[in-house]
Amino acid sequence: MDILKTTLVGLFFGTFGTTLGGILGVVIKKDSNKFLSFILSVASRINDVNNLF
């Protein structure tokens, strides 16, 4: 049962992070290194949270 819970939580956060990054990328159209760095930082933090479970 734990593997199912882990899989579902991983799927949720993976989908959520990808969707959030896509929406931010479309809504905020900046071509700067600072913005790209921020988006990658957010994605990595979501991945870190996912790995805690």
N, CA, C and O atoms as CSV, one atom per row, in Angstrom:
chain,resi,resn,atom,element,x,y,z
A,1,MET,N,N,0.821,-1.189,0.000
A,1,MET,CA,C,0.000,0.000,0.000
A,1,MET,C,C,0.869,1.259,0.000
A,1,MET,O,O,0.482,2.285,-0.559
A,2,ASP,N,N,2.038,1.176,0.626
A,2,ASP,CA,C,2.925,2.342,0.660
A,2,ASP,C,C,3.443,2.703,-0.729
A,2,ASP,O,O,3.615,3.881,-1.042
A,3,ILE,N,N,3.689,1.698,-1.556
A,3,ILE,CA,C,4.201,1.976,-2.902
A,3,ILE,C,C,3.142,2.680,-3.742
A,3,ILE,O,O,3.474,3.522,-4.576
A,4,LEU,N,N,1.886,2.347,-3.534
A,4,LEU,CA,C,0.796,3.014,-4.252
A,4,LEU,C,C,0.692,4.472,-3.824
A,4,LEU,O,O,0.537,5.361,-4.661
A,5,LYS,N,N,0.777,4.714,-2.518
A,5,LYS,CA,C,0.727,6.087,-1.991
A,5,LYS,C,C,1.902,6.899,-2.529
A,5,LYS,O,O,1.719,8.035,-2.969
A,6,THR,N,N,3.089,6.333,-2.498
A,6,THR,CA,C,4.277,7.026,-2.993
A,6,THR,C,C,4.157,7.336,-4.480
A,6,THR,O,O,4.527,8.422,-4.927
A,7,THR,N,N,3.642,6.383,-5.237
A,7,THR,CA,C,3.465,6.581,-6.680
A,7,THR,C,C,2.466,7.693,-6.967
A,7,THR,O,O,2.705,8.539,-7.829
A,8,LEU,N,N,1.347,7.694,-6.247
A,8,LEU,CA,C,0.321,8.713,-6.472
A,8,LEU,C,C,0.797,10.106,-6.061
A,8,LEU,O,O,0.515,11.085,-6.752
A,9,VAL,N,N,1.511,10.200,-4.949
A,9,VAL,CA,C,2.049,11.493,-4.515
A,9,VAL,C,C,3.089,11.989,-5.519
A,9,VAL,O,O,3.105,13.173,-5.859
A,10,GLY,N,N,3.951,11.102,-5.994
A,10,GLY,CA,C,4.955,11.478,-6.989
A,10,GLY,C,C,4.316,11.930,-8.287
A,10,GLY,O,O,4.755,12.907,-8.895
A,11,LEU,N,N,3.280,11.223,-8.713
A,11,LEU,CA,C,2.564,11.597,-9.929
A,11,LEU,C,C,1.911,12.968,-9.774
A,11,LEU,O,O,1.968,13.795,-10.684
A,12,PHE,N,N,1.291,13.205,-8.619
A,12,PHE,CA,C,0.636,14.492,-8.378
A,12,PHE,C,C,1.638,15.636,-8.414
A,12,PHE,O,O,1.436,16.613,-9.135
A,13,PHE,N,N,2.723,15.525,-7.638
A,13,PHE,CA,C,3.688,16.625,-7.578
A,13,PHE,C,C,4.429,16.803,-8.898
A,13,PHE,O,O,4.747,17.929,-9.279
A,14,GLY,N,N,4.704,15.716,-9.595
A,14,GLY,CA,C,5.346,15.829,-10.901
A,14,GLY,C,C,4.456,16.551,-11.897
A,14,GLY,O,O,4.916,17.426,-12.630
A,15,THR,N,N,3.190,16.186,-11.923
A,15,THR,CA,C,2.234,16.839,-12.814
A,15,THR,C,C,2.008,18.283,-12.413
A,15,THR,O,O,1.958,19.172,-13.263
A,16,PHE,N,N,1.874,18.514,-11.124
A,16,PHE,CA,C,1.652,19.867,-10.611
A,16,PHE,C,C,2.829,20.781,-10.938
A,16,PHE,O,O,2.628,21.910,-11.385
A,17,GLY,N,N,4.037,20.311,-10.722
A,17,GLY,CA,C,5.222,21.124,-10.996
A,17,GLY,C,C,5.386,21.449,-12.471
A,17,GLY,O,O,5.732,22.571,-12.839
A,18,THR,N,N,5.133,20.458,-13.305
A,18,THR,CA,C,5.240,20.670,-14.743
A,18,THR,C,C,4.178,21.646,-15.236
A,18,THR,O,O,4.460,22.527,-16.049
A,19,THR,N,N,2.958,21.483,-14.739
A,19,THR,CA,C,1.866,22.382,-15.124
A,19,THR,C,C,2.140,23.802,-14.659
A,19,THR,O,O,1.957,24.754,-15.418
A,20,LEU,N,N,2.576,23.946,-13.427
A,20,LEU,CA,C,2.878,25.283,-12.886
A,20,LEU,C,C,3.994,25.944,-13.687
A,20,LEU,O,O,3.889,27.126,-14.015
A,21,GLY,N,N,5.042,25.223,-14.006
A,21,GLY,CA,C,6.133,25.775,-14.802
A,21,GLY,C,C,5.689,26.171,-16.198
A,21,GLY,O,O,6.103,27.209,-16.716
A,22,GLY,N,N,4.841,25.341,-16.812
A,22,GLY,CA,C,4.317,25.664,-18.139
A,22,GLY,C,C,3.454,26.910,-18.132
A,22,GLY,O,O,3.574,27.758,-19.017
A,23,ILE,N,N,2.588,27.026,-17.141
A,23,ILE,CA,C,1.721,28.207,-17.031
A,23,ILE,C,C,2.557,29.462,-16.787
A,23,ILE,O,O,2.320,30.496,-17.411
A,24,LEU,N,N,3.516,29.376,-15.901
A,24,LEU,CA,C,4.375,30.545,-15.644
A,24,LEU,C,C,5.171,30.929,-16.879
A,24,LEU,O,O,5.347,32.112,-17.171
A,25,GLY,N,N,5.651,29.926,-17.601
A,25,GLY,CA,C,6.419,30.212,-18.808
A,25,GLY,C,C,5.597,30.876,-19.892
A,25,GLY,O,O,6.109,31.714,-20.634
A,26,VAL,N,N,4.321,30.509,-19.994
A,26,VAL,CA,C,3.453,31.094,-21.014
A,26,VAL,C,C,2.972,32.486,-20.600
A,26,VAL,O,O,2.935,33.406,-21.416
A,27,VAL,N,N,2.605,32.628,-19.328
A,27,VAL,CA,C,2.057,33.896,-18.853
A,27,VAL,C,C,3.139,34.973,-18.773
A,27,VAL,O,O,2.925,36.108,-19.201
A,28,ILE,N,N,4.277,34.621,-18.235
A,28,ILE,CA,C,5.368,35.588,-18.061
A,28,ILE,C,C,6.386,35.331,-19.165
A,28,ILE,O,O,7.176,34.390,-19.088
A,29,LYS,N,N,6.357,36.169,-20.181
A,29,LYS,CA,C,7.227,35.946,-21.353
A,29,LYS,C,C,8.485,36.805,-21.251
A,29,LYS,O,O,8.610,37.831,-21.920
A,30,LYS,N,N,9.410,36.369,-20.405
A,30,LYS,CA,C,10.684,37.064,-20.271
A,30,LYS,C,C,11.790,36.141,-20.771
A,30,LYS,O,O,11.779,34.939,-20.508
A,31,ASP,N,N,12.722,36.708,-21.478
A,31,ASP,CA,C,13.867,35.935,-21.962
A,31,ASP,C,C,15.126,36.375,-21.219
A,31,ASP,O,O,16.049,36.938,-21.808
A,32,SER,N,N,15.143,36.109,-19.921
A,32,SER,CA,C,16.314,36.504,-19.152
A,32,SER,C,C,16.842,35.303,-18.366
A,32,SER,O,O,16.105,34.366,-18.061
A,33,ASN,N,N,18.105,35.357,-18.053
A,33,ASN,CA,C,18.726,34.273,-17.297
A,33,ASN,C,C,18.192,34.217,-15.869
A,33,ASN,O,O,18.085,33.136,-15.289
A,34,LYS,N,N,17.854,35.385,-15.296
A,34,LYS,CA,C,17.321,35.414,-13.935
A,34,LYS,C,C,15.976,34.695,-13.867
A,34,LYS,O,O,15.717,33.936,-12.933
A,35,PHE,N,N,15.129,34.937,-14.853
A,35,PHE,CA,C,13.815,34.300,-14.866
A,35,PHE,C,C,13.942,32.798,-15.050
A,35,PHE,O,O,13.270,32.031,-14.360
A,36,LEU,N,N,14.782,32.373,-15.961
A,36,LEU,CA,C,15.007,30.943,-16.176
A,36,LEU,C,C,15.565,30.287,-14.910
A,36,LEU,O,O,15.176,29.172,-14.561
A,37,SER,N,N,16.455,30.966,-14.240
A,37,SER,CA,C,17.014,30.460,-12.997
A,37,SER,C,C,15.936,30.300,-11.933
A,37,SER,O,O,15.930,29.319,-11.190
A,38,PHE,N,N,15.027,31.267,-11.862
A,38,PHE,CA,C,13.942,31.205,-10.884
A,38,PHE,C,C,13.028,30.020,-11.166
A,38,PHE,O,O,12.681,29.273,-10.251
A,39,ILE,N,N,12.636,29.842,-12.422
A,39,ILE,CA,C,11.740,28.739,-12.791
A,39,ILE,C,C,12.394,27.388,-12.495
A,39,ILE,O,O,11.738,26.486,-11.973
A,40,LEU,N,N,13.665,27.243,-12.819
A,40,LEU,CA,C,14.361,25.987,-12.538
A,40,LEU,C,C,14.490,25.740,-11.035
A,40,LEU,O,O,14.433,24.597,-10.580
A,41,SER,N,N,14.664,26.814,-10.271
A,41,SER,CA,C,14.741,26.700,-8.823
A,41,SER,C,C,13.417,26.217,-8.243
A,41,SER,O,O,13.401,25.355,-7.364
A,42,VAL,N,N,12.311,26.765,-8.728
A,42,VAL,CA,C,10.993,26.333,-8.256
A,42,VAL,C,C,10.772,24.864,-8.604
A,42,VAL,O,O,10.289,24.095,-7.772
A,43,ALA,N,N,11.116,24.474,-9.812
A,43,ALA,CA,C,10.934,23.083,-10.228
A,43,ALA,C,C,11.775,22.137,-9.372
A,43,ALA,O,O,11.319,21.051,-9.014
A,44,SER,N,N,12.989,22.544,-9.048
A,44,SER,CA,C,13.841,21.671,-8.240
A,44,SER,C,C,13.343,21.579,-6.806
A,44,SER,O,O,13.481,20.532,-6.174
A,45,ARG,N,N,12.762,22.661,-6.278
A,45,ARG,CA,C,12.206,22.612,-4.919
A,45,ARG,C,C,10.997,21.679,-4.872
A,45,ARG,O,O,10.828,20.930,-3.909
A,46,ILE,N,N,10.160,21.723,-5.905
A,46,ILE,CA,C,9.018,20.816,-5.949
A,46,ILE,C,C,9.508,19.379,-6.032
A,46,ILE,O,O,8.926,18.488,-5.414
A,47,ASN,N,N,10.568,19.147,-6.786
A,47,ASN,CA,C,11.143,17.808,-6.878
A,47,ASN,C,C,11.734,17.381,-5.532
A,47,ASN,O,O,11.630,16.212,-5.162
A,48,ASP,N,N,12.344,18.301,-4.802
A,48,ASP,CA,C,12.894,17.976,-3.485
A,48,ASP,C,C,11.779,17.556,-2.538
A,48,ASP,O,O,11.927,16.587,-1.793
A,49,VAL,N,N,10.673,18.275,-2.563
A,49,VAL,CA,C,9.539,17.931,-1.705
A,49,VAL,C,C,9.014,16.554,-2.077
A,49,VAL,O,O,8.661,15.756,-1.209
A,50,ASN,N,N,8.967,16.286,-3.367
A,50,ASN,CA,C,8.505,14.970,-3.816
A,50,ASN,C,C,9.409,13.854,-3.289
A,50,ASN,O,O,8.921,12.779,-2.938
A,51,ASN,N,N,10.700,14.095,-3.230
A,51,ASN,CA,C,11.645,13.074,-2.780
A,51,ASN,C,C,11.577,12.849,-1.279
A,51,ASN,O,O,12.069,11.829,-0.796
A,52,LEU,N,N,10.981,13.771,-0.524
A,52,LEU,CA,C,10.871,13.591,0.915
A,52,LEU,C,C,9.861,12.516,1.275
A,52,LEU,O,O,9.946,11.906,2.341
A,53,PHE,N,N,8.909,12.285,0.389
A,53,PHE,CA,C,7.895,11.270,0.669
A,53,PHE,C,C,8.482,9.953,0.306
A,53,PHE,O,O,7.823,8.923,0.449
